[in-house]
Amino acid sequence: MIIGANDQTIPKCTEAMQHSLLEALTRLEAANHMAQRIHLREQEAQQSTKLHACQERRKAEWEAFMKEQTVKKEAMDEEHAKAVGRLSTHYSDMKKDLTKFAPF
């Protein structure tokens, strides 16, 4: 009787175990797929965050560069205005000196 029960019980247990393992494997594959999708989304979000941070840093660098260029332009404009003033004075003095020597 025990042998008959074993002949029936063992195949049923084996079949139930295989069914449970297949179900567990299916669930594990689904969970693995979901974890991969979550990981991919996190990577995309992280790259997006890094890209945004890089864009902000470049924007700040550009603004600093433009401020520096504005300061340099103003200094150059001031230097140019002074040079034009000196040249105007110099040519005005030369014109006066020229009129002194003109016989007309």
Secondary structure as GFF3:
##gff-version 3
##sequence-region A 1 104
A	DSSP	alpha_helix	2	101	.	.	.	ID=ss1
###
